[in-house]
Amino acid sequence: MKICFVVRSVNTQIITYTTTHIAYEAYRRGHLVVYTTVSSFSASDDGKVRATVVSPGAGPFATRKEFLRALQGEEAERAEVILSDFDVVFLRYNPNESDEERAHNPAIEFGRLLKAHGVFVANDPGGLTKASSKMYLSAFPEQIRARTLITRSTVKIKEFVREIKKPAILKPLTGFGGQDVFFIKNPRDININQIISTVSKNGYVMAQEYIPEVKKGDKRLLLLNGSPIFCGDRVAMYRRMAPQGDIRSNIHIGGTRKTVEYTKVEAKIAEIIRPKLIADGLYFVGVDIVGSKLLEINVFCPGGINNINELYDINVGEAVIQDLEKRVRIWKTHYGTDSLAFQRAL
């Protein structure tokens, strides 16, 4: 395959990133691997997408560290290519880091053009548009998600907390990485107005009932085409524990990681959400589960491969590339650009 990874910046990639794991496994299996950024995109009247790409070169690279060093080094190969001629373009780019790009994500717009030329775009640009905010959760049955309110009204938020008769979590609808996430014990909290003002400063607020099981951490489960990723008898999944005195379990803010068993609870959630993920072309997804409830669906830059690999001594990146090889072969041979028919066939 010819595979391109679209990232925010090549120079800020690190060895533990999920993108690095997947890209290195693609290289190890003999595929042409390049990186690019959205600022390098261009489109001409023929509809073809071009980009300046960076490649680590032919190698050999015995480790991910060597691969990444070559990719970011002075000897890295740079060239303008027609991305429309590639087999796969992996959109590993999170627009939520920029207010401007959150409203108009250039990766999605160029991704549509690439898809029209028969490129397998992961994740599908249309699906990314639908899932671009946490409101996407409302498309799934109430039985698997926490009670939720999305609003900018301070009055409605207070009413919601009173009605559920339990603590609540407030967070921005378009936030990421655990930013501006607050725990509300009751609506009479002396700081509630200030908290709502902070959370709503850039838009809508998502208020969710607090799930007590979060004290035991949340579970990050990685899915391919709506199904859990299996490496032998092990599922690509781990538990994230919040640091002392915090409700957030994100690893980059001090959360810790632990092994966890894959149970009927996670299997049921995956089965329920699978049809919609397939219909929306959301190929590589990370879901966050607390207790028996689905809290978030991560579609732009789902991560966790490094933690999972180290916890269980498996290779999730290789499993992703093996699956991708099969799908691209079928995509090119039988379905062209009809992504929905392709996904249903699998």
C-alpha positions as a Markdown table, in Angstrom:
| # | Residue | x | y | z |
|---|---|---|---|---|
| 1 | Met | 0.0 | 0.0 | 0.0 |
| 2 | Lys | 0.8 | 3.7 | -0.3 |
| 3 | Ile | -0.3 | 5.1 | 3.0 |
| 4 | Cys | -0.2 | 8.7 | 4.2 |
| 5 | Phe | -0.7 | 9.9 | 7.8 |
| 6 | Val | -2.2 | 13.4 | 8.1 |
| 7 | Val | -1.0 | 15.0 | 11.4 |
| 8 | Arg | -0.9 | 18.5 | 12.9 |
| 9 | Ser | 2.9 | 18.6 | 12.9 |
| 10 | Val | 5.5 | 16.0 | 11.9 |
| 11 | Asn | 8.1 | 17.4 | 14.3 |
| 12 | Thr | 5.9 | 17.0 | 17.4 |
| 13 | Gln | 5.3 | 13.3 | 16.8 |
| 14 | Ile | 6.7 | 11.1 | 19.6 |
| 15 | Ile | 7.6 | 7.4 | 19.9 |
| 16 | Thr | 4.6 | 6.5 | 22.0 |
| 17 | Tyr | 1.9 | 8.0 | 19.8 |
| 18 | Thr | -0.6 | 5.6 | 18.3 |
| 19 | Thr | 0.2 | 7.1 | 14.9 |
| 20 | Thr | 3.9 | 6.2 | 15.3 |
| 21 | His | 3.0 | 2.6 | 16.2 |
| 22 | Ile | 0.7 | 2.2 | 13.2 |
| 23 | Ala | 3.0 | 3.9 | 10.7 |
| 24 | Tyr | 6.0 | 1.9 | 11.8 |
| 25 | Glu | 4.1 | -1.4 | 11.5 |
| 26 | Ala | 3.0 | -0.3 | 8.0 |
| 27 | Tyr | 6.7 | 0.3 | 7.1 |
| 28 | Arg | 7.7 | -3.0 | 8.7 |
| 29 | Arg | 5.3 | -4.8 | 6.4 |
| 30 | Gly | 6.7 | -3.3 | 3.3 |
| 31 | His | 4.3 | -0.4 | 2.6 |
| 32 | Leu | 5.3 | 3.1 | 1.5 |
| 33 | Val | 4.7 | 5.4 | 4.5 |
| 34 | Val | 4.6 | 9.2 | 4.3 |
| 35 | Tyr | 3.4 | 11.9 | 6.6 |
| 36 | Thr | 1.8 | 15.3 | 5.8 |
| 37 | Thr | 0.0 | 18.2 | 7.4 |
| 38 | Val | -3.2 | 19.9 | 6.4 |
| 39 | Ser | -1.3 | 23.1 | 5.6 |
| 40 | Ser | 0.5 | 21.2 | 2.8 |
| 41 | Phe | -2.8 | 20.3 | 1.0 |
| 42 | Ser | -3.8 | 21.8 | -2.3 |
| 43 | Ala | -6.5 | 20.9 | -4.9 |
| 44 | Ser | -6.5 | 21.8 | -8.6 |
| 45 | Asp | -9.4 | 22.0 | -11.2 |
| 46 | Asp | -9.1 | 18.2 | -11.9 |
| 47 | Gly | -10.2 | 17.6 | -8.3 |
| 48 | Lys | -7.0 | 15.8 | -7.4 |
| 49 | Val | -5.4 | 16.5 | -4.0 |
| 50 | Arg | -1.7 | 17.2 | -3.8 |
| 51 | Ala | 0.5 | 17.5 | -0.7 |
| 52 | Thr | 4.1 | 17.9 | 0.3 |
| 53 | Val | 4.9 | 14.8 | 2.2 |
| 54 | Val | 7.8 | 13.6 | 4.4 |
| 55 | Ser | 9.2 | 10.1 | 4.3 |
| 56 | Pro | 11.8 | 8.5 | 6.6 |
| 57 | Gly | 13.4 | 6.9 | 3.5 |
| 58 | Ala | 14.1 | 3.3 | 2.7 |
| 59 | Gly | 15.8 | 2.4 | 6.0 |
| 60 | Pro | 16.3 | -0.1 | 7.3 |
| 61 | Phe | 14.8 | 0.9 | 10.7 |
| 62 | Ala | 15.1 | -1.7 | 13.3 |
| 63 | Thr | 13.0 | 0.1 | 15.9 |
| 64 | Arg | 10.2 | 2.8 | 16.1 |
| 65 | Lys | 12.8 | 5.1 | 17.5 |
| 66 | Glu | 15.0 | 4.8 | 14.4 |
| 67 | Phe | 12.0 | 5.2 | 12.2 |
| 68 | Leu | 10.8 | 8.4 | 13.9 |
| 69 | Arg | 14.3 | 9.9 | 14.1 |
| 70 | Ala | 14.7 | 9.4 | 10.3 |
| 71 | Leu | 11.3 | 10.9 | 9.7 |
| 72 | Gln | 12.1 | 14.0 | 11.7 |
| 73 | Gly | 15.8 | 14.3 | 10.7 |
| 74 | Glu | 17.5 | 16.5 | 8.1 |
| 75 | Glu | 17.9 | 13.5 | 5.8 |
| 76 | Ala | 14.1 | 12.9 | 5.6 |
| 77 | Glu | 12.8 | 12.8 | 2.1 |
| 78 | Arg | 10.4 | 15.5 | 1.0 |
| 79 | Ala | 8.3 | 15.6 | -2.2 |
| 80 | Glu | 5.1 | 16.9 | -3.6 |
| 81 | Val | 2.8 | 13.9 | -4.4 |
| 82 | Ile | -0.7 | 13.4 | -5.7 |
| 83 | Leu | -2.4 | 12.0 | -2.7 |
| 84 | Ser | -5.4 | 11.0 | -4.9 |
| 85 | Asp | -3.1 | 8.2 | -6.1 |
| 86 | Phe | -2.6 | 6.7 | -2.6 |
| 87 | Asp | -4.4 | 3.7 | -1.3 |
| 88 | Val | -4.9 | 5.0 | 2.2 |
| 89 | Val | -5.0 | 8.4 | 3.9 |
| 90 | Phe | -5.2 | 8.1 | 7.6 |
| 91 | Leu | -6.6 | 11.3 | 9.2 |
| 92 | Arg | -4.8 | 11.5 | 12.5 |
| 93 | Tyr | -5.6 | 15.2 | 13.1 |
| 94 | Asn | -7.7 | 16.7 | 15.8 |
| 95 | Pro | -9.4 | 20.0 | 14.9 |
| 96 | Asn | -10.5 | 20.6 | 18.5 |
| 97 | Glu | -7.1 | 22.1 | 19.2 |
| 98 | Ser | -8.0 | 25.2 | 17.1 |
| 99 | Asp | -11.3 | 27.2 | 17.4 |
| 100 | Glu | -11.1 | 28.1 | 13.7 |
| 101 | Glu | -10.5 | 24.5 | 12.5 |
| 102 | Arg | -13.1 | 23.2 | 14.8 |
| 103 | Ala | -15.7 | 25.2 | 12.8 |
| 104 | His | -14.1 | 24.3 | 9.4 |
| 105 | Asn | -11.8 | 21.3 | 9.4 |
| 106 | Pro | -9.6 | 21.3 | 6.3 |
| 107 | Ala | -8.7 | 17.7 | 6.7 |
| 108 | Ile | -12.4 | 16.7 | 6.2 |
| 109 | Glu | -12.8 | 18.8 | 3.1 |
| 110 | Phe | -9.8 | 17.4 | 1.4 |
| 111 | Gly | -10.7 | 14.0 | 2.7 |
| 112 | Arg | -13.9 | 14.2 | 0.7 |
| 113 | Leu | -12.0 | 14.9 | -2.5 |
| 114 | Leu | -9.6 | 12.0 | -1.8 |
| 115 | Lys | -12.5 | 9.6 | -1.2 |
| 116 | Ala | -14.1 | 10.7 | -4.5 |
| 117 | His | -10.9 | 9.5 | -6.2 |
| 118 | Gly | -11.1 | 6.1 | -4.7 |
| 119 | Val | -8.8 | 6.6 | -1.7 |
| 120 | Phe | -9.7 | 4.7 | 1.4 |
| 121 | Val | -9.9 | 7.6 | 4.0 |
| 122 | Ala | -9.8 | 6.6 | 7.6 |
| 123 | Asn | -11.9 | 7.9 | 9.3 |
| 124 | Asp | -14.5 | 8.7 | 6.7 |
| 125 | Pro | -14.9 | 12.5 | 6.3 |
| 126 | Gly | -18.7 | 12.3 | 6.4 |
| 127 | Gly | -18.5 | 10.2 | 9.6 |
| 128 | Leu | -16.0 | 12.7 | 11.2 |
| 129 | Thr | -18.4 | 15.5 | 10.5 |
| 130 | Lys | -21.3 | 13.7 | 12.2 |
| 131 | Ala | -19.1 | 12.7 | 15.2 |
| 132 | Ser | -17.3 | 16.1 | 15.5 |
| 133 | Ser | -18.8 | 16.8 | 18.9 |
| 134 | Lys | -19.9 | 14.8 | 21.9 |
| 135 | Met | -23.5 | 15.3 | 20.8 |
| 136 | Tyr | -22.8 | 12.2 | 18.6 |
| 137 | Leu | -23.5 | 10.1 | 21.7 |
| 138 | Ser | -27.2 | 11.1 | 21.6 |
| 139 | Ala | -27.5 | 8.9 | 18.5 |
| 140 | Phe | -27.1 | 5.7 | 20.6 |
| 141 | Pro | -29.6 | 4.0 | 22.9 |
| 142 | Glu | -30.1 | 5.5 | 26.4 |
| 143 | Gln | -29.5 | 2.1 | 28.0 |
| 144 | Ile | -25.7 | 2.3 | 27.3 |
| 145 | Arg | -25.0 | 6.0 | 28.0 |
| 146 | Ala | -25.3 | 8.3 | 31.0 |
| 147 | Arg | -28.2 | 10.7 | 31.2 |
| 148 | Thr | -27.2 | 13.9 | 29.4 |
| 149 | Leu | -28.2 | 17.5 | 28.8 |
| 150 | Ile | -26.6 | 19.7 | 26.1 |
| 151 | Thr | -27.3 | 23.4 | 26.6 |
| 152 | Arg | -25.8 | 26.9 | 27.3 |
| 153 | Ser | -28.5 | 27.7 | 29.9 |
| 154 | Thr | -27.3 | 28.0 | 33.5 |
| 155 | Val | -30.9 | 27.5 | 34.6 |
| 156 | Lys | -31.4 | 24.3 | 32.6 |
| 157 | Ile | -28.1 | 22.9 | 33.9 |
| 158 | Lys | -29.1 | 23.5 | 37.5 |
| 159 | Glu | -32.6 | 22.0 | 36.8 |
| 160 | Phe | -30.9 | 18.9 | 35.3 |
| 161 | Val | -28.7 | 18.4 | 38.3 |
| 162 | Arg | -31.7 | 18.7 | 40.6 |
| 163 | Glu | -33.7 | 16.2 | 38.6 |
| 164 | Ile | -31.1 | 13.5 | 38.4 |
| 165 | Lys | -30.7 | 13.7 | 42.2 |
| 166 | Lys | -27.1 | 12.8 | 42.1 |
| 167 | Pro | -23.8 | 14.5 | 41.2 |
| 168 | Ala | -23.0 | 15.5 | 37.6 |
| 169 | Ile | -20.1 | 16.2 | 35.3 |
| 170 | Leu | -19.9 | 19.4 | 33.3 |
| 171 | Lys | -17.6 | 19.6 | 30.3 |
| 172 | Pro | -17.4 | 21.5 | 27.0 |
| 173 | Leu | -19.3 | 19.9 | 24.1 |
| 174 | Thr | -16.3 | 20.3 | 21.8 |
| 175 | Gly | -13.6 | 19.8 | 24.4 |
| 176 | Phe | -10.8 | 17.2 | 24.4 |
| 177 | Gly | -8.1 | 15.9 | 26.6 |
| 178 | Gly | -9.9 | 16.4 | 29.9 |
| 179 | Gln | -9.9 | 20.2 | 29.6 |
| 180 | Asp | -12.5 | 22.2 | 31.6 |
| 181 | Val | -14.1 | 19.1 | 33.2 |
| 182 | Phe | -15.8 | 19.7 | 36.5 |
| 183 | Phe | -17.6 | 17.7 | 39.2 |
| 184 | Ile | -20.8 | 19.1 | 40.6 |
| 185 | Lys | -22.0 | 17.5 | 43.8 |
| 186 | Asn | -25.3 | 19.4 | 44.0 |
| 187 | Pro | -26.9 | 22.4 | 42.3 |
| 188 | Arg | -26.5 | 24.5 | 45.5 |
| 189 | Asp | -22.7 | 24.4 | 45.0 |
| 190 | Ile | -21.5 | 27.9 | 45.7 |
| 191 | Asn | -19.2 | 27.9 | 42.7 |
| 192 | Ile | -21.7 | 26.4 | 40.1 |
| 193 | Asn | -22.3 | 29.7 | 38.3 |
| 194 | Gln | -18.6 | 30.3 | 37.9 |
| 195 | Ile | -18.0 | 26.7 | 36.8 |
| 196 | Ile | -20.8 | 26.9 | 34.1 |
| 197 | Ser | -19.3 | 30.2 | 32.9 |
| 198 | Thr | -15.9 | 28.6 | 32.5 |
| 199 | Val | -17.2 | 25.5 | 30.7 |
| 200 | Ser | -19.5 | 27.5 | 28.4 |
| 201 | Lys | -17.0 | 30.2 | 27.4 |
| 202 | Asn | -16.5 | 28.6 | 23.9 |
| 203 | Gly | -19.9 | 27.1 | 23.3 |
| 204 | Tyr | -22.3 | 24.5 | 24.6 |
| 205 | Val | -22.0 | 22.5 | 27.8 |
| 206 | Met | -22.5 | 18.8 | 28.2 |
| 207 | Ala | -23.9 | 17.9 | 31.6 |
| 208 | Gln | -23.9 | 14.2 | 32.4 |
| 209 | Glu | -24.9 | 12.2 | 35.4 |
| 210 | Tyr | -21.9 | 11.1 | 37.5 |
| 211 | Ile | -21.2 | 7.4 | 37.3 |
| 212 | Pro | -19.9 | 6.2 | 40.7 |
| 213 | Glu | -17.9 | 3.4 | 39.0 |
| 214 | Val | -15.5 | 6.1 | 37.7 |
| 215 | Lys | -13.7 | 5.8 | 41.0 |
| 216 | Lys | -12.4 | 2.5 | 39.6 |
| 217 | Gly | -11.3 | 4.2 | 36.5 |
| 218 | Asp | -12.6 | 4.2 | 32.9 |
| 219 | Lys | -11.9 | 1.7 | 30.2 |
| 220 | Arg | -10.5 | 2.7 | 26.8 |
| 221 | Leu | -11.5 | 0.1 | 24.1 |
| 222 | Leu | -10.2 | 0.3 | 20.6 |
| 223 | Leu | -12.4 | -0.7 | 17.7 |
| 224 | Leu | -11.8 | -1.5 | 14.1 |
| 225 | Asn | -14.9 | -1.2 | 11.9 |
| 226 | Gly | -17.0 | -1.3 | 15.1 |
| 227 | Ser | -15.4 | -4.5 | 16.4 |
| 228 | Pro | -12.9 | -4.9 | 19.3 |
| 229 | Ile | -9.3 | -5.4 | 18.1 |
| 230 | Phe | -8.1 | -8.9 | 19.0 |
| 231 | Cys | -4.5 | -9.8 | 19.3 |
| 232 | Gly | -4.7 | -13.5 | 19.9 |
| 233 | Asp | -7.1 | -13.9 | 22.9 |
| 234 | Arg | -6.3 | -10.4 | 24.2 |
| 235 | Val | -8.5 | -7.4 | 23.4 |
| 236 | Ala | -7.0 | -3.9 | 22.8 |
| 237 | Met | -8.3 | -2.3 | 26.0 |
| 238 | Tyr | -7.0 | -1.0 | 29.2 |
| 239 | Arg | -8.1 | 0.8 | 32.4 |
| 240 | Arg | -7.2 | 4.4 | 33.1 |
| 241 | Met | -7.1 | 5.6 | 36.8 |
| 242 | Ala | -7.5 | 9.2 | 37.8 |
| 243 | Pro | -4.8 | 10.8 | 39.9 |
| 244 | Gln | -5.5 | 11.5 | 43.5 |
| 245 | Gly | -8.1 | 14.3 | 43.9 |
| 246 | Asp | -9.1 | 14.4 | 40.2 |
| 247 | Ile | -12.1 | 13.1 | 38.3 |
| 248 | Arg | -10.2 | 12.9 | 35.0 |
| 249 | Ser | -8.3 | 9.8 | 34.0 |
| 250 | Asn | -6.4 | 11.1 | 31.0 |
| 251 | Ile | -2.8 | 9.8 | 31.0 |
| 252 | His | -1.2 | 13.1 | 30.0 |
| 253 | Ile | -2.5 | 14.8 | 33.2 |
| 254 | Gly | -1.2 | 12.1 | 35.6 |
| 255 | Gly | -3.7 | 9.2 | 35.2 |
| 256 | Thr | -2.3 | 5.7 | 35.5 |
| 257 | Arg | -2.9 | 2.6 | 33.4 |
| 258 | Lys | -3.8 | -0.9 | 34.4 |
| 259 | Thr | -4.8 | -4.1 | 32.8 |
| 260 | Val | -8.5 | -5.0 | 32.6 |
| 261 | Glu | -10.5 | -7.9 | 31.5 |
| 262 | Tyr | -12.8 | -7.7 | 28.5 |
| 263 | Thr | -16.3 | -8.6 | 29.7 |
| 264 | Lys | -19.9 | -9.1 | 28.4 |
| 265 | Val | -20.5 | -5.4 | 29.3 |
| 266 | Glu | -17.9 | -4.1 | 26.8 |
| 267 | Ala | -19.0 | -6.7 | 24.2 |
| 268 | Lys | -22.6 | -5.6 | 24.5 |
| 269 | Ile | -21.7 | -1.9 | 24.1 |
| 270 | Ala | -19.5 | -2.6 | 21.0 |
| 271 | Glu | -22.3 | -4.7 | 19.4 |
| 272 | Ile | -24.9 | -2.0 | 20.0 |
| 273 | Ile | -22.8 | 0.9 | 18.5 |
| 274 | Arg | -21.2 | -1.2 | 15.7 |
| 275 | Pro | -23.9 | -0.7 | 13.0 |
| 276 | Lys | -23.8 | 3.1 | 13.3 |
| 277 | Leu | -20.0 | 3.2 | 13.3 |
| 278 | Ile | -20.0 | 1.1 | 10.2 |
| 279 | Ala | -22.7 | 3.2 | 8.5 |
| 280 | Asp | -20.7 | 6.4 | 9.2 |
| 281 | Gly | -17.4 | 4.9 | 8.0 |
| 282 | Leu | -15.7 | 5.4 | 11.4 |
| 283 | Tyr | -13.1 | 2.7 | 10.9 |
| 284 | Phe | -10.6 | 3.3 | 13.8 |
| 285 | Val | -12.3 | 4.4 | 17.0 |
| 286 | Gly | -11.6 | 4.6 | 20.8 |
| 287 | Val | -14.5 | 4.4 | 23.2 |
| 288 | Asp | -14.4 | 5.3 | 26.9 |
| 289 | Ile | -16.6 | 3.2 | 29.2 |
| 290 | Val | -17.4 | 3.6 | 32.9 |
| 291 | Gly | -19.3 | 0.8 | 34.6 |
| 292 | Ser | -21.8 | -0.2 | 32.0 |
| 293 | Lys | -22.1 | 3.2 | 30.3 |
| 294 | Leu | -20.5 | 4.7 | 27.2 |
| 295 | Leu | -19.1 | 8.1 | 28.0 |
| 296 | Glu | -17.2 | 9.2 | 24.9 |
| 297 | Ile | -16.4 | 8.1 | 21.3 |
| 298 | Asn | -13.1 | 9.3 | 20.1 |
| 299 | Val | -12.9 | 9.5 | 16.3 |
| 300 | Phe | -10.2 | 12.0 | 15.3 |
| 301 | Cys | -7.0 | 10.8 | 17.1 |
| 302 | Pro | -8.0 | 7.8 | 19.2 |
| 303 | Gly | -4.9 | 6.6 | 21.2 |
| 304 | Gly | -3.9 | 4.0 | 23.6 |
| 305 | Ile | -1.9 | 1.5 | 21.5 |
| 306 | Asn | 1.4 | 2.2 | 23.3 |
| 307 | Asn | -0.2 | 1.6 | 26.7 |
| 308 | Ile | -2.0 | -1.5 | 25.6 |
| 309 | Asn | 1.1 | -3.0 | 23.9 |
| 310 | Glu | 3.3 | -2.4 | 27.0 |
| 311 | Leu | 0.6 | -3.8 | 29.4 |
| 312 | Tyr | 0.0 | -7.0 | 27.5 |
| 313 | Asp | 3.1 | -7.4 | 25.4 |
| 314 | Ile | 1.1 | -7.5 | 22.1 |
| 315 | Asn | 1.3 | -5.5 | 18.9 |
| 316 | Val | -2.0 | -3.7 | 18.1 |
| 317 | Gly | -0.4 | -1.6 | 15.4 |
| 318 | Glu | 0.3 | -4.7 | 13.4 |
| 319 | Ala | -3.3 | -5.9 | 13.8 |
| 320 | Val | -4.5 | -2.6 | 12.5 |
| 321 | Ile | -2.3 | -2.8 | 9.4 |
| 322 | Gln | -3.2 | -6.4 | 8.7 |
| 323 | Asp | -6.9 | -5.5 | 8.8 |
| 324 | Leu | -6.2 | -2.4 | 6.6 |
| 325 | Glu | -4.4 | -4.5 | 4.0 |
| 326 | Lys | -7.5 | -6.7 | 3.6 |
| 327 | Arg | -9.9 | -3.9 | 3.5 |
| 328 | Val | -8.0 | -1.9 | 0.9 |
| 329 | Arg | -7.6 | -5.0 | -1.3 |
| 330 | Ile | -11.4 | -5.5 | -1.2 |
| 331 | Trp | -12.1 | -1.8 | -1.5 |
| 332 | Lys | -10.0 | -1.5 | -4.7 |
| 333 | Thr | -11.2 | -4.7 | -6.2 |
| 334 | His | -14.9 | -4.6 | -5.7 |
| 335 | Tyr | -16.4 | -1.4 | -4.4 |
| 336 | Gly | -14.5 | 1.6 | -5.7 |
| 337 | Thr | -15.8 | 4.6 | -3.8 |
| 338 | Asp | -19.0 | 3.0 | -2.5 |
| 339 | Ser | -17.8 | 3.0 | 1.1 |
| 340 | Leu | -21.1 | 2.0 | 2.7 |
| 341 | Ala | -21.5 | -1.1 | 0.5 |
| 342 | Phe | -17.8 | -2.0 | 1.3 |
| 343 | Gln | -18.3 | -1.7 | 5.0 |
| 344 | Arg | -21.5 | -3.7 | 5.0 |
| 345 | Ala | -19.7 | -6.5 | 3.1 |
| 346 | Leu | -17.2 | -6.8 | 5.9 |
